[in-house]
């Protein structure tokens, strides 16, 4: 009869083997995790920046233009980052079908 400790080790080994087999059989899973993680990080950055700009109101003064520039440039930069991630995702999908840029 197996002890609880042996059983836990066996279950952990099987779970690790299953995850490894999934990544071997479905290589796109790792890419989906990477892209999903990147999207979550972008969302967190947007939430934090939104809260910071809401808390700090630089309405007037000699440095008010800097705040406005940061807000407009930051929105454009995050938009370009999302477009870049869409391109990376499309490249990953196309490489699975035999097309794409292959080397990326």
Buried (B, 14 or more C-beta within 10 A) or exposed (E): EEEEEEEEEEEEEEEEEEEEEEEEEEEBEEBEEBBEEBBEEBEEEEEEBEEEBEEEEBEEEEEEEEBEEBEEEBEEEBEEBEEEBEEBBEBBEEBEEEEBEEEE
